[in-house]
């Protein structure tokens, strides 16, 4: 009981104060030197994975529904979301392989990871993985319907499957039958509207770990955040209507009130 209480205390300490997150040592070689803020991001991603949480990696912060660790970076620098994601993909794939070799347990069998991004970024992801992580075998699940149909049976043999939002929308009947280790949405604000066919398709993907990468997780209103978290942690923020009543409408009315006051002045 004392050990469990101590573990819970450590969890809450790290959850509520990102600066207390444990240092994570990469178990694999990554062909890049991580800056401090990038290592902080990898530490946080490893924390999320350890406790089966899911989160959003942004250009100014790493966040779950709570607080984020600070990132000391110059304003002109990108966060390196792709590199940090590759680090955690490579590490967790390696750890899973090691565990399976040691135990052969059913919960450690090989699972591929899925990266969904705009079509202009699929090639970028593929070559960045080849560049930085030797232990990952990526494959591009792109092209026309005939080309994709020839690939579908081979996806499970790869470590990382890279595809576009449009392909997921069209091929969800095939992709939702695969169990994924990670599902990462690059430019994840694409699913900000919970009612679109694309968003509904993406939310059918089954994965042990889910991440969203975005420079603008909220573009217009707070309901977009609800849609993102409905993918990450379904039910965590309640229903869309209850979230809108509790947060969306008060924030909107407060913003409108300030705008009117500004106009009156």
C-alpha positions, 0 to 999 in steps of 0.5 A: 500500500505504501509503495502504491501511494508513493507511485501515485504521489510521483505520478501526480507530481509529474503530471501537475509540474512538467519540470518534475518529469523523470529523465528518459534515456533513449534505449536506441541510437537516434542520429541527432543531438537533441536540444534540451527542450527536445529532450524535455519533450521526449521525457514528457512523451515517455511519461504519457506512454508509461501511464497510458495517457495521450496528448498534444505536442504543440509548437509552444508546449507539450500538453495533456489536459493539465499542465505542460513543461516549459520549453526554453527555445528561441522564437524562431525555432520550431519545436522539432515535433517530428524528431521527438515523435520519431524518438518515442516511436523508435524507443517504444518499438525497441522496448516492446521487442525486448520485452517480447524476446524476454517473455513472449507475452501476448501483450508484447507482440509486434504492432505497427504504428500509424502516422496520418498527415497531409499528403504533402508531408508523407514523404517528409516523414518517411525520409526523416524516419530513415534518416534518424532511426535505424531500427524502424522500418517505415512504409508509405501507404499512399498512391491510388486505390489499386496500389494501396490494395496491394500494400494493405496485407503487408502493413503489419510487417512494418514498424511505421505506416505513413499515410494521408488523411484522405487515404484514412477517410477512404480506407478506414474499413481496412485500417480500423481492423489493425491494432496499432502501437501509436497513432500520430496525427500530424497537423491534427487540428484537421479533425477540429470539426467532430461532425465531418466524415474525415474526423469520424474515420480517424476516431475509428483507429485503434491504438495503444498510444495516441498523439496529436501534433499541431501548431494551432490546436485551437483555431477558432473556438474551444469546441475544437479542443473537445474534438481533439480530445475526443480522439485522444481520450474519448469521454474525458471532457464529457459530451460535446454539448455539456462541454459547450455549455460549461466552457464554449458558451461562457468563453464565447460570450466573454469574448463577445462582451470584450469586443463590444466594450472595445467597440463602444470605447 
